[in-house]
Amino acid sequence: PAPGRGHLLAAVGGAAATVHDLRRLGKFDGIVAQFHNSPSPETPGGALRCCCWLAPVPRSPEGNADPSWAHEKDVLLAVGGDDGRVQVISLAAGAVTAMLRRPEAEASPVA
């Protein structure tokens, strides 16, 4: 479950990530958000293998990091998969708000 939002549960399968609201399961479908890792100019898309909740970084309305302006209601989910990207999804914005790409060179193991 999401930190501070214990009723939210995320899962990945195929090229999709789905966020469920556990308070609504049973009565309704309980799906809060669904993300499809489709090909785009930024990513080749493909299967997602993992997901992880993140603590949101407070930002001003202009988009700058600003600890005095907190997104108390935002929940961030990082997803990663076969395309070598980690995409950060903001549930409040309903969109990918950040993306990390792996280096083209292979990483070497650290002893």
PDB file as gemmi writes it, atoms N, CA and C in Angstrom:
CRYST1    1.000    1.000    1.000  90.00  90.00  90.00 P 1                      
ATOM      1  N   PRO A   1       0.808  -1.216   0.000  1.00  0.00           N  
ATOM      2  CA  PRO A   1       0.000   0.000   0.000  1.00  0.00           C  
ATOM      3  C   PRO A   1       0.848   1.276   0.000  1.00  0.00           C  
ATOM      4  N   ALA A   2       0.273   2.361  -0.464  1.00  0.00           N  
ATOM      5  CA  ALA A   2       0.975   3.643  -0.546  1.00  0.00           C  
ATOM      6  C   ALA A   2       1.213   4.212   0.843  1.00  0.00           C  
ATOM      7  N   PRO A   3       2.407   4.810   1.088  1.00  0.00           N  
ATOM      8  CA  PRO A   3       2.679   5.409   2.397  1.00  0.00           C  
ATOM      9  C   PRO A   3       1.648   6.486   2.734  1.00  0.00           C  
ATOM     10  N   GLY A   4       1.045   6.401   3.895  1.00  0.00           N  
ATOM     11  CA  GLY A   4       0.049   7.385   4.301  1.00  0.00           C  
ATOM     12  C   GLY A   4      -1.276   7.242   3.583  1.00  0.00           C  
ATOM     13  N   ARG A   5      -1.353   6.345   2.641  1.00  0.00           N  
ATOM     14  CA  ARG A   5      -2.573   6.096   1.879  1.00  0.00           C  
ATOM     15  C   ARG A   5      -2.760   4.580   1.815  1.00  0.00           C  
ATOM     16  N   GLY A   6      -2.877   3.962   2.987  1.00  0.00           N  
ATOM     17  CA  GLY A   6      -2.917   2.515   3.094  1.00  0.00           C  
ATOM     18  C   GLY A   6      -4.028   1.835   2.328  1.00  0.00           C  
ATOM     19  N   HIS A   7      -4.972   2.583   1.829  1.00  0.00           N  
ATOM     20  CA  HIS A   7      -6.078   1.995   1.075  1.00  0.00           C  
ATOM     21  C   HIS A   7      -5.759   1.851  -0.405  1.00  0.00           C  
ATOM     22  N   LEU A   8      -4.595   2.367  -0.873  1.00  0.00           N  
ATOM     23  CA  LEU A   8      -4.229   2.266  -2.277  1.00  0.00           C  
ATOM     24  C   LEU A   8      -3.244   1.123  -2.479  1.00  0.00           C  
ATOM     25  N   LEU A   9      -3.481   0.303  -3.491  1.00  0.00           N  
ATOM     26  CA  LEU A   9      -2.628  -0.824  -3.810  1.00  0.00           C  
ATOM     27  C   LEU A   9      -2.317  -0.766  -5.296  1.00  0.00           C  
ATOM     28  N   ALA A  10      -1.038  -0.917  -5.660  1.00  0.00           N  
ATOM     29  CA  ALA A  10      -0.631  -0.882  -7.066  1.00  0.00           C  
ATOM     30  C   ALA A  10      -0.123  -2.247  -7.490  1.00  0.00           C  
ATOM     31  N   ALA A  11      -0.336  -2.578  -8.763  1.00  0.00           N  
ATOM     32  CA  ALA A  11       0.149  -3.831  -9.331  1.00  0.00           C  
ATOM     33  C   ALA A  11       0.500  -3.593 -10.790  1.00  0.00           C  
ATOM     34  N   VAL A  12       1.475  -4.359 -11.291  1.00  0.00           N  
ATOM     35  CA  VAL A  12       1.824  -4.293 -12.707  1.00  0.00           C  
ATOM     36  C   VAL A  12       1.615  -5.667 -13.325  1.00  0.00           C  
ATOM     37  N   GLY A  13       1.279  -5.661 -14.592  1.00  0.00           N  
ATOM     38  CA  GLY A  13       1.098  -6.894 -15.350  1.00  0.00           C  
ATOM     39  C   GLY A  13       1.051  -6.560 -16.818  1.00  0.00           C  
ATOM     40  N   GLY A  14       1.843  -7.252 -17.612  1.00  0.00           N  
ATOM     41  CA  GLY A  14       1.931  -6.907 -19.024  1.00  0.00           C  
ATOM     42  C   GLY A  14       2.476  -5.504 -19.160  1.00  0.00           C  
ATOM     43  N   ALA A  15       1.875  -4.688 -19.990  1.00  0.00           N  
ATOM     44  CA  ALA A  15       2.318  -3.304 -20.197  1.00  0.00           C  
ATOM     45  C   ALA A  15       1.480  -2.320 -19.388  1.00  0.00           C  
ATOM     46  N   ALA A  16       0.830  -2.790 -18.318  1.00  0.00           N  
ATOM     47  CA  ALA A  16      -0.072  -1.918 -17.557  1.00  0.00           C  
ATOM     48  C   ALA A  16       0.271  -1.903 -16.074  1.00  0.00           C  
ATOM     49  N   ALA A  17       0.031  -0.763 -15.463  1.00  0.00           N  
ATOM     50  CA  ALA A  17       0.076  -0.604 -14.004  1.00  0.00           C  
ATOM     51  C   ALA A  17      -1.313  -0.144 -13.588  1.00  0.00           C  
ATOM     52  N   THR A  18      -1.828  -0.751 -12.533  1.00  0.00           N  
ATOM     53  CA  THR A  18      -3.168  -0.426 -12.068  1.00  0.00           C  
ATOM     54  C   THR A  18      -3.116  -0.083 -10.585  1.00  0.00           C  
ATOM     55  N   VAL A  19      -3.815   0.986 -10.202  1.00  0.00           N  
ATOM     56  CA  VAL A  19      -3.921   1.381  -8.797  1.00  0.00           C  
ATOM     57  C   VAL A  19      -5.358   1.121  -8.366  1.00  0.00           C  
ATOM     58  N   HIS A  20      -5.497   0.370  -7.271  1.00  0.00           N  
ATOM     59  CA  HIS A  20      -6.807   0.015  -6.731  1.00  0.00           C  
ATOM     60  C   HIS A  20      -7.025   0.728  -5.406  1.00  0.00           C  
ATOM     61  N   ASP A  21      -8.286   1.079  -5.140  1.00  0.00           N  
ATOM     62  CA  ASP A  21      -8.692   1.617  -3.850  1.00  0.00           C  
ATOM     63  C   ASP A  21      -9.343   0.474  -3.090  1.00  0.00           C  
ATOM     64  N   LEU A  22      -8.645  -0.007  -2.065  1.00  0.00           N  
ATOM     65  CA  LEU A  22      -9.134  -1.172  -1.333  1.00  0.00           C  
ATOM     66  C   LEU A  22     -10.454  -0.911  -0.597  1.00  0.00           C  
ATOM     67  N   ARG A  23     -10.765   0.378  -0.367  1.00  0.00           N  
ATOM     68  CA  ARG A  23     -12.038   0.694   0.286  1.00  0.00           C  
ATOM     69  C   ARG A  23     -13.215   0.421  -0.621  1.00  0.00           C  
ATOM     70  N   ARG A  24     -12.986   0.334  -1.915  1.00  0.00           N  
ATOM     71  CA  ARG A  24     -14.086   0.170  -2.866  1.00  0.00           C  
ATOM     72  C   ARG A  24     -14.193  -1.240  -3.423  1.00  0.00           C  
ATOM     73  N   LEU A  25     -13.230  -2.096  -3.130  1.00  0.00           N  
ATOM     74  CA  LEU A  25     -13.313  -3.459  -3.638  1.00  0.00           C  
ATOM     75  C   LEU A  25     -14.527  -4.155  -3.038  1.00  0.00           C  
ATOM     76  N   GLY A  26     -15.165  -4.957  -3.829  1.00  0.00           N  
ATOM     77  CA  GLY A  26     -16.366  -5.659  -3.358  1.00  0.00           C  
ATOM     78  C   GLY A  26     -17.609  -4.986  -3.882  1.00  0.00           C  
ATOM     79  N   LYS A  27     -17.744  -3.680  -3.661  1.00  0.00           N  
ATOM     80  CA  LYS A  27     -18.921  -2.949  -4.145  1.00  0.00           C  
ATOM     81  C   LYS A  27     -18.735  -2.549  -5.603  1.00  0.00           C  
ATOM     82  N   PHE A  28     -17.510  -2.102  -5.929  1.00  0.00           N  
ATOM     83  CA  PHE A  28     -17.207  -1.610  -7.267  1.00  0.00           C  
ATOM     84  C   PHE A  28     -15.919  -2.261  -7.733  1.00  0.00           C  
ATOM     85  N   ASP A  29     -15.464  -1.881  -8.880  1.00  0.00           N  
ATOM     86  CA  ASP A  29     -14.211  -2.395  -9.416  1.00  0.00           C  
ATOM     87  C   ASP A  29     -13.025  -1.936  -8.576  1.00  0.00           C  
ATOM     88  N   GLY A  30     -13.080  -0.720  -8.042  1.00  0.00           N  
ATOM     89  CA  GLY A  30     -12.023  -0.225  -7.178  1.00  0.00           C  
ATOM     90  C   GLY A  30     -10.820   0.336  -7.895  1.00  0.00           C  
ATOM     91  N   ILE A  31     -10.849   0.423  -9.232  1.00  0.00           N  
ATOM     92  CA  ILE A  31      -9.700   0.965  -9.969  1.00  0.00           C  
ATOM     93  C   ILE A  31      -9.700   2.479  -9.863  1.00  0.00           C  
ATOM     94  N   VAL A  32      -8.570   3.022  -9.390  1.00  0.00           N  
ATOM     95  CA  VAL A  32      -8.404   4.473  -9.266  1.00  0.00           C  
ATOM     96  C   VAL A  32      -7.711   5.027 -10.505  1.00  0.00           C  
ATOM     97  N   ALA A  33      -6.688   4.320 -10.978  1.00  0.00           N  
ATOM     98  CA  ALA A  33      -5.922   4.786 -12.140  1.00  0.00           C  
ATOM     99  C   ALA A  33      -5.329   3.588 -12.857  1.00  0.00           C  
ATOM    100  N   GLN A  34      -5.128   3.752 -14.166  1.00  0.00           N  
ATOM    101  CA  GLN A  34      -4.465   2.720 -14.937  1.00  0.00           C  
ATOM    102  C   GLN A  34      -3.533   3.389 -15.926  1.00  0.00           C  
ATOM    103  N   PHE A  35      -2.317   2.864 -16.021  1.00  0.00           N  
ATOM    104  CA  PHE A  35      -1.288   3.404 -16.900  1.00  0.00           C  
ATOM    105  C   PHE A  35      -0.867   2.309 -17.866  1.00  0.00           C  
ATOM    106  N   HIS A  36      -0.801   2.647 -19.159  1.00  0.00           N  
ATOM    107  CA  HIS A  36      -0.343   1.709 -20.189  1.00  0.00           C  
ATOM    108  C   HIS A  36       0.993   2.190 -20.714  1.00  0.00           C  
ATOM    109  N   ASN A  37       2.003   1.341 -20.674  1.00  0.00           N  
ATOM    110  CA  ASN A  37       3.341   1.683 -21.148  1.00  0.00           C  
ATOM    111  C   ASN A  37       3.398   1.518 -22.663  1.00  0.00           C  
ATOM    112  N   SER A  38       2.727   2.430 -23.344  1.00  0.00           N  
ATOM    113  CA  SER A  38       2.628   2.394 -24.797  1.00  0.00           C  
ATOM    114  C   SER A  38       3.827   3.085 -25.434  1.00  0.00           C  
ATOM    115  N   PRO A  39       4.199   2.681 -26.646  1.00  0.00           N  
ATOM    116  CA  PRO A  39       5.303   3.360 -27.333  1.00  0.00           C  
ATOM    117  C   PRO A  39       4.988   4.849 -27.530  1.00  0.00           C  
ATOM    118  N   SER A  40       6.013   5.673 -27.360  1.00  0.00           N  
ATOM    119  CA  SER A  40       5.884   7.117 -27.555  1.00  0.00           C  
ATOM    120  C   SER A  40       7.252   7.651 -27.971  1.00  0.00           C  
ATOM    121  N   PRO A  41       7.356   8.946 -28.276  1.00  0.00           N  
ATOM    122  CA  PRO A  41       8.672   9.498 -28.607  1.00  0.00           C  
ATOM    123  C   PRO A  41       9.673   9.379 -27.454  1.00  0.00           C  
ATOM    124  N   GLU A  42       9.189   9.274 -26.219  1.00  0.00           N  
ATOM    125  CA  GLU A  42      10.070   9.204 -25.050  1.00  0.00           C  
ATOM    126  C   GLU A  42      10.460   7.783 -24.666  1.00  0.00           C  
ATOM    127  N   THR A  43       9.647   6.785 -25.053  1.00  0.00           N  
ATOM    128  CA  THR A  43       9.912   5.414 -24.626  1.00  0.00           C  
ATOM    129  C   THR A  43       9.396   4.419 -25.663  1.00  0.00           C  
ATOM    130  N   PRO A  44      10.100   3.300 -25.821  1.00  0.00           N  
ATOM    131  CA  PRO A  44       9.604   2.282 -26.739  1.00  0.00           C  
ATOM    132  C   PRO A  44       8.426   1.485 -26.180  1.00  0.00           C  
ATOM    133  N   GLY A  45       8.096   1.698 -24.898  1.00  0.00           N  
ATOM    134  CA  GLY A  45       6.989   0.970 -24.287  1.00  0.00           C  
ATOM    135  C   GLY A  45       7.383  -0.462 -23.981  1.00  0.00           C  
ATOM    136  N   GLY A  46       6.401  -1.260 -23.627  1.00  0.00           N  
ATOM    137  CA  GLY A  46       6.654  -2.668 -23.352  1.00  0.00           C  
ATOM    138  C   GLY A  46       6.214  -3.079 -21.966  1.00  0.00           C  
ATOM    139  N   ALA A  47       6.595  -4.297 -21.608  1.00  0.00           N  
ATOM    140  CA  ALA A  47       6.163  -4.899 -20.346  1.00  0.00           C  
ATOM    141  C   ALA A  47       6.719  -4.142 -19.148  1.00  0.00           C  
ATOM    142  N   LEU A  48       5.890  -4.016 -18.121  1.00  0.00           N  
ATOM    143  CA  LEU A  48       6.322  -3.450 -16.849  1.00  0.00           C  
ATOM    144  C   LEU A  48       6.626  -4.601 -15.907  1.00  0.00           C  
ATOM    145  N   ARG A  49       7.699  -4.465 -15.127  1.00  0.00           N  
ATOM    146  CA  ARG A  49       8.132  -5.545 -14.245  1.00  0.00           C  
ATOM    147  C   ARG A  49       7.990  -5.221 -12.761  1.00  0.00           C  
ATOM    148  N   CYS A  50       7.975  -3.927 -12.410  1.00  0.00           N  
ATOM    149  CA  CYS A  50       7.928  -3.583 -10.987  1.00  0.00           C  
ATOM    150  C   CYS A  50       7.305  -2.206 -10.801  1.00  0.00           C  
ATOM    151  N   CYS A  51       6.876  -1.962  -9.562  1.00  0.00           N  
ATOM    152  CA  CYS A  51       6.355  -0.644  -9.204  1.00  0.00           C  
ATOM    153  C   CYS A  51       6.705  -0.366  -7.755  1.00  0.00           C  
ATOM    154  N   CYS A  52       6.740   0.914  -7.413  1.00  0.00           N  
ATOM    155  CA  CYS A  52       7.118   1.323  -6.064  1.00  0.00           C  
ATOM    156  C   CYS A  52       6.493   2.681  -5.775  1.00  0.00           C  
ATOM    157  N   TRP A  53       5.946   2.849  -4.585  1.00  0.00           N  
ATOM    158  CA  TRP A  53       5.408   4.148  -4.179  1.00  0.00           C  
ATOM    159  C   TRP A  53       6.560   5.079  -3.818  1.00  0.00           C  
ATOM    160  N   LEU A  54       6.421   6.359  -4.121  1.00  0.00           N  
ATOM    161  CA  LEU A  54       7.417   7.375  -3.793  1.00  0.00           C  
ATOM    162  C   LEU A  54       6.787   8.460  -2.938  1.00  0.00           C  
ATOM    163  N   ALA A  55       7.593   9.097  -2.113  1.00  0.00           N  
ATOM    164  CA  ALA A  55       7.130  10.274  -1.368  1.00  0.00           C  
ATOM    165  C   ALA A  55       7.195  11.463  -2.313  1.00  0.00           C  
ATOM    166  N   PRO A  56       6.120  12.251  -2.446  1.00  0.00           N  
ATOM    167  CA  PRO A  56       6.157  13.384  -3.372  1.00  0.00           C  
ATOM    168  C   PRO A  56       7.116  14.473  -2.912  1.00  0.00           C  
ATOM    169  N   VAL A  57       7.773  15.101  -3.892  1.00  0.00           N  
ATOM    170  CA  VAL A  57       8.638  16.249  -3.623  1.00  0.00           C  
ATOM    171  C   VAL A  57       7.760  17.485  -3.701  1.00  0.00           C  
ATOM    172  N   PRO A  58       7.695  18.271  -2.612  1.00  0.00           N  
ATOM    173  CA  PRO A  58       6.860  19.482  -2.661  1.00  0.00           C  
ATOM    174  C   PRO A  58       7.316  20.410  -3.787  1.00  0.00           C  
ATOM    175  N   ARG A  59       6.363  20.914  -4.554  1.00  0.00           N  
ATOM    176  CA  ARG A  59       6.666  21.822  -5.667  1.00  0.00           C  
ATOM    177  C   ARG A  59       5.719  23.009  -5.630  1.00  0.00           C  
ATOM    178  N   SER A  60       6.246  24.129  -6.101  1.00  0.00           N  
ATOM    179  CA  SER A  60       5.422  25.329  -6.203  1.00  0.00           C  
ATOM    180  C   SER A  60       4.493  25.174  -7.403  1.00  0.00           C  
ATOM    181  N   PRO A  61       3.488  26.039  -7.549  1.00  0.00           N  
ATOM    182  CA  PRO A  61       2.614  25.964  -8.722  1.00  0.00           C  
ATOM    183  C   PRO A  61       3.376  26.140 -10.035  1.00  0.00           C  
ATOM    184  N   GLU A  62       4.573  26.748  -9.987  1.00  0.00           N  
ATOM    185  CA  GLU A  62       5.382  26.930 -11.194  1.00  0.00           C  
ATOM    186  C   GLU A  62       6.195  25.678 -11.519  1.00  0.00           C  
ATOM    187  N   GLY A  63       6.178  24.688 -10.630  1.00  0.00           N  
ATOM    188  CA  GLY A  63       6.886  23.450 -10.877  1.00  0.00           C  
ATOM    189  C   GLY A  63       8.255  23.363 -10.232  1.00  0.00           C  
ATOM    190  N   ASN A  64       8.667  24.372  -9.474  1.00  0.00           N  
ATOM    191  CA  ASN A  64       9.974  24.349  -8.818  1.00  0.00           C  
ATOM    192  C   ASN A  64       9.879  23.648  -7.469  1.00  0.00           C  
ATOM    193  N   ALA A  65      10.961  22.947  -7.102  1.00  0.00           N  
ATOM    194  CA  ALA A  65      10.987  22.300  -5.790  1.00  0.00           C  
ATOM    195  C   ALA A  65      10.868  23.369  -4.717  1.00  0.00           C  
ATOM    196  N   ASP A  66       9.917  23.213  -3.812  1.00  0.00           N  
ATOM    197  CA  ASP A  66       9.657  24.218  -2.781  1.00  0.00           C  
ATOM    198  C   ASP A  66       9.039  23.531  -1.574  1.00  0.00           C  
ATOM    199  N   PRO A  67       9.842  23.316  -0.519  1.00  0.00           N  
ATOM    200  CA  PRO A  67       9.312  22.608   0.651  1.00  0.00           C  
ATOM    201  C   PRO A  67       8.131  23.292   1.327  1.00  0.00           C  
ATOM    202  N   SER A  68       7.917  24.590   1.099  1.00  0.00           N  
ATOM    203  CA  SER A  68       6.811  25.284   1.759  1.00  0.00           C  
ATOM    204  C   SER A  68       5.472  25.016   1.063  1.00  0.00           C  
ATOM    205  N   TRP A  69       5.497  24.429  -0.122  1.00  0.00           N  
ATOM    206  CA  TRP A  69       4.264  24.177  -0.871  1.00  0.00           C  
ATOM    207  C   TRP A  69       4.166  22.677  -1.107  1.00  0.00           C  
ATOM    208  N   ALA A  70       3.373  21.970  -0.338  1.00  0.00           N  
ATOM    209  CA  ALA A  70       3.329  20.509  -0.405  1.00  0.00           C  
ATOM    210  C   ALA A  70       2.096  20.015  -1.145  1.00  0.00           C  
ATOM    211  N   HIS A  71       2.288  18.955  -1.910  1.00  0.00           N  
ATOM    212  CA  HIS A  71       1.179  18.250  -2.562  1.00  0.00           C  
ATOM    213  C   HIS A  71       0.709  17.172  -1.609  1.00  0.00           C  
ATOM    214  N   GLU A  72      -0.025  17.562  -0.594  1.00  0.00           N  
ATOM    215  CA  GLU A  72      -0.430  16.593   0.423  1.00  0.00           C  
ATOM    216  C   GLU A  72      -1.327  15.498  -0.132  1.00  0.00           C  
ATOM    217  N   LYS A  73      -2.059  15.802  -1.185  1.00  0.00           N  
ATOM    218  CA  LYS A  73      -2.995  14.811  -1.707  1.00  0.00           C  
ATOM    219  C   LYS A  73      -2.427  14.014  -2.875  1.00  0.00           C  
ATOM    220  N   ASP A  74      -1.230  14.365  -3.367  1.00  0.00           N  
ATOM    221  CA  ASP A  74      -0.670  13.644  -4.500  1.00  0.00           C  
ATOM    222  C   ASP A  74      -0.033  12.342  -4.039  1.00  0.00           C  
ATOM    223  N   VAL A  75      -0.093  11.358  -4.888  1.00  0.00           N  
ATOM    224  CA  VAL A  75       0.529  10.070  -4.651  1.00  0.00           C  
ATOM    225  C   VAL A  75       1.334   9.754  -5.904  1.00  0.00           C  
ATOM    226  N   LEU A  76       2.605   9.368  -5.719  1.00  0.00           N  
ATOM    227  CA  LEU A  76       3.483   9.078  -6.843  1.00  0.00           C  
ATOM    228  C   LEU A  76       3.799   7.594  -6.906  1.00  0.00           C  
ATOM    229  N   LEU A  77       3.741   7.050  -8.101  1.00  0.00           N  
ATOM    230  CA  LEU A  77       4.061   5.651  -8.333  1.00  0.00           C  
ATOM    231  C   LEU A  77       5.150   5.572  -9.390  1.00  0.00           C  
ATOM    232  N   ALA A  78       6.257   4.903  -9.066  1.00  0.00           N  
ATOM    233  CA  ALA A  78       7.325   4.661 -10.040  1.00  0.00           C  
ATOM    234  C   ALA A  78       7.105   3.272 -10.639  1.00  0.00           C  
ATOM    235  N   VAL A  79       7.212   3.175 -11.970  1.00  0.00           N  
ATOM    236  CA  VAL A  79       7.091   1.892 -12.653  1.00  0.00           C  
ATOM    237  C   VAL A  79       8.311   1.694 -13.541  1.00  0.00           C  
ATOM    238  N   GLY A  80       8.769   0.459 -13.651  1.00  0.00           N  
ATOM    239  CA  GLY A  80       9.919   0.142 -14.493  1.00  0.00           C  
ATOM    240  C   GLY A  80       9.678  -1.139 -15.246  1.00  0.00           C  
ATOM    241  N   GLY A  81      10.310  -1.223 -16.420  1.00  0.00           N  
ATOM    242  CA  GLY A  81      10.093  -2.418 -17.213  1.00  0.00           C  
ATOM    243  C   GLY A  81      11.173  -2.685 -18.217  1.00  0.00           C  
ATOM    244  N   ASP A  82      10.802  -3.439 -19.243  1.00  0.00           N  
ATOM    245  CA  ASP A  82      11.740  -3.885 -20.260  1.00  0.00           C  
ATOM    246  C   ASP A  82      12.334  -2.755 -21.097  1.00  0.00           C  
ATOM    247  N   ASP A  83      11.712  -1.593 -21.091  1.00  0.00           N  
ATOM    248  CA  ASP A  83      12.209  -0.493 -21.916  1.00  0.00           C  
ATOM    249  C   ASP A  83      13.382   0.249 -21.269  1.00  0.00           C  
ATOM    250  N   GLY A  84      13.779  -0.132 -20.049  1.00  0.00           N  
ATOM    251  CA  GLY A  84      14.922   0.493 -19.404  1.00  0.00           C  
ATOM    252  C   GLY A  84      14.632   1.851 -18.815  1.00  0.00           C  
ATOM    253  N   ARG A  85      13.362   2.200 -18.670  1.00  0.00           N  
ATOM    254  CA  ARG A  85      12.984   3.478 -18.095  1.00  0.00           C  
ATOM    255  C   ARG A  85      12.248   3.271 -16.780  1.00  0.00           C  
ATOM    256  N   VAL A  86      12.421   4.233 -15.880  1.00  0.00           N  
ATOM    257  CA  VAL A  86      11.608   4.306 -14.674  1.00  0.00           C  
ATOM    258  C   VAL A  86      10.752   5.545 -14.856  1.00  0.00           C  
ATOM    259  N   GLN A  87       9.444   5.342 -14.894  1.00  0.00           N  
ATOM    260  CA  GLN A  87       8.521   6.454 -15.105  1.00  0.00           C  
ATOM    261  C   GLN A  87       7.796   6.738 -13.789  1.00  0.00           C  
ATOM    262  N   VAL A  88       7.720   8.015 -13.432  1.00  0.00           N  
ATOM    263  CA  VAL A  88       7.054   8.432 -12.206  1.00  0.00           C  
ATOM    264  C   VAL A  88       5.681   8.983 -12.587  1.00  0.00           C  
ATOM    265  N   ILE A  89       4.655   8.354 -12.049  1.00  0.00           N  
ATOM    266  CA  ILE A  89       3.276   8.726 -12.370  1.00  0.00           C  
ATOM    267  C   ILE A  89       2.689   9.476 -11.183  1.00  0.00           C  
ATOM    268  N   SER A  90       2.147  10.668 -11.423  1.00  0.00           N  
ATOM    269  CA  SER A  90       1.426  11.429 -10.412  1.00  0.00           C  
ATOM    270  C   SER A  90      -0.051  11.089 -10.546  1.00  0.00           C  
ATOM    271  N   LEU A  91      -0.645  10.559  -9.472  1.00  0.00           N  
ATOM    272  CA  LEU A  91      -2.074  10.255  -9.536  1.00  0.00           C  
ATOM    273  C   LEU A  91      -2.901  11.531  -9.589  1.00  0.00           C  
ATOM    274  N   ALA A  92      -2.418  12.616  -8.958  1.00  0.00           N  
ATOM    275  CA  ALA A  92      -3.145  13.887  -8.993  1.00  0.00           C  
ATOM    276  C   ALA A  92      -3.173  14.459 -10.412  1.00  0.00           C  
ATOM    277  N   ALA A  93      -2.037  14.369 -11.121  1.00  0.00           N  
ATOM    278  CA  ALA A  93      -1.959  14.903 -12.482  1.00  0.00           C  
ATOM    279  C   ALA A  93      -2.491  13.906 -13.507  1.00  0.00           C  
ATOM    280  N   GLY A  94      -2.511  12.621 -13.143  1.00  0.00           N  
ATOM    281  CA  GLY A  94      -2.952  11.601 -14.087  1.00  0.00           C  
ATOM    282  C   GLY A  94      -1.995  11.443 -15.246  1.00  0.00           C  
ATOM    283  N   ALA A  95      -0.693  11.631 -14.981  1.00  0.00           N  
ATOM    284  CA  ALA A  95       0.288  11.603 -16.061  1.00  0.00           C  
ATOM    285  C   ALA A  95       1.674  11.258 -15.526  1.00  0.00           C  
ATOM    286  N   VAL A  96       2.552  10.873 -16.447  1.00  0.00           N  
ATOM    287  CA  VAL A  96       3.962  10.685 -16.106  1.00  0.00           C  
ATOM    288  C   VAL A  96       4.554  12.071 -15.907  1.00  0.00           C  
ATOM    289  N   THR A  97       5.150  12.298 -14.753  1.00  0.00           N  
ATOM    290  CA  THR A  97       5.721  13.623 -14.452  1.00  0.00           C  
ATOM    291  C   THR A  97       7.238  13.617 -14.445  1.00  0.00           C  
ATOM    292  N   ALA A  98       7.852  12.438 -14.476  1.00  0.00           N  
ATOM    293  CA  ALA A  98       9.311  12.346 -14.543  1.00  0.00           C  
ATOM    294  C   ALA A  98       9.676  10.991 -15.129  1.00  0.00           C  
ATOM    295  N   MET A  99      10.878  10.942 -15.746  1.00  0.00           N  
ATOM    296  CA  MET A  99      11.345   9.694 -16.319  1.00  0.00           C  
ATOM    297  C   MET A  99      12.854   9.592 -16.144  1.00  0.00           C  
ATOM    298  N   LEU A 100      13.311   8.420 -15.722  1.00  0.00           N  
ATOM    299  CA  LEU A 100      14.737   8.133 -15.605  1.00  0.00           C  
ATOM    300  C   LEU A 100      15.082   7.090 -16.654  1.00  0.00           C  
ATOM    301  N   ARG A 101      16.183   7.329 -17.368  1.00  0.00           N  
ATOM    302  CA  ARG A 101      16.629   6.373 -18.381  1.00  0.00           C  
ATOM    303  C   ARG A 101      17.933   5.736 -17.937  1.00  0.00           C  
ATOM    304  N   ARG A 102      18.079   4.453 -18.192  1.00  0.00           N  
ATOM    305  CA  ARG A 102      19.342   3.798 -17.855  1.00  0.00           C  
ATOM    306  C   ARG A 102      20.395   4.231 -18.860  1.00  0.00           C  
ATOM    307  N   PRO A 103      21.659   4.210 -18.449  1.00  0.00           N  
ATOM    308  CA  PRO A 103      22.728   4.535 -19.396  1.00  0.00           C  
ATOM    309  C   PRO A 103      22.768   3.497 -20.516  1.00  0.00           C  
ATOM    310  N   GLU A 104      23.226   3.914 -21.680  1.00  0.00           N  
ATOM    311  CA  GLU A 104      23.299   2.984 -22.816  1.00  0.00           C  
ATOM    312  C   GLU A 104      24.337   1.900 -22.545  1.00  0.00           C  
ATOM    313  N   ALA A 105      25.411   2.247 -21.829  1.00  0.00           N  
ATOM    314  CA  ALA A 105      26.434   1.247 -21.512  1.00  0.00           C  
ATOM    315  C   ALA A 105      25.939   0.357 -20.379  1.00  0.00           C  
ATOM    316  N   GLU A 106      26.395  -0.874 -20.380  1.00  0.00           N  
ATOM    317  CA  GLU A 106      26.001  -1.788 -19.310  1.00  0.00           C  
ATOM    318  C   GLU A 106      26.619  -1.354 -17.987  1.00  0.00           C  
ATOM    319  N   ALA A 107      25.895  -1.533 -16.934  1.00  0.00           N  
ATOM    320  CA  ALA A 107      26.430  -1.253 -15.605  1.00  0.00           C  
ATOM    321  C   ALA A 107      27.318  -2.405 -15.175  1.00  0.00           C  
ATOM    322  N   SER A 108      28.424  -2.089 -14.503  1.00  0.00           N  
ATOM    323  CA  SER A 108      29.298  -3.158 -13.999  1.00  0.00           C  
ATOM    324  C   SER A 108      28.979  -3.435 -12.545  1.00  0.00           C  
ATOM    325  N   PRO A 109      29.145  -4.696 -12.136  1.00  0.00           N  
ATOM    326  CA  PRO A 109      28.864  -5.008 -10.740  1.00  0.00           C  
ATOM    327  C   PRO A 109      29.854  -4.333  -9.806  1.00  0.00           C  
ATOM    328  N   VAL A 110      29.386  -3.963  -8.645  1.00  0.00           N  
ATOM    329  CA  VAL A 110      30.245  -3.349  -7.634  1.00  0.00           C  
ATOM    330  C   VAL A 110      30.515  -4.413  -6.565  1.00  0.00           C  
ATOM    331  N   ALA A 111      31.806  -4.601  -6.250  1.00  0.00           N  
ATOM    332  CA  ALA A 111      32.164  -5.633  -5.263  1.00  0.00           C  
ATOM    333  C   ALA A 111      31.971  -5.133  -3.859  1.00  0.00           C  
TER     334      ALA A 111                                                      
END                                                                             
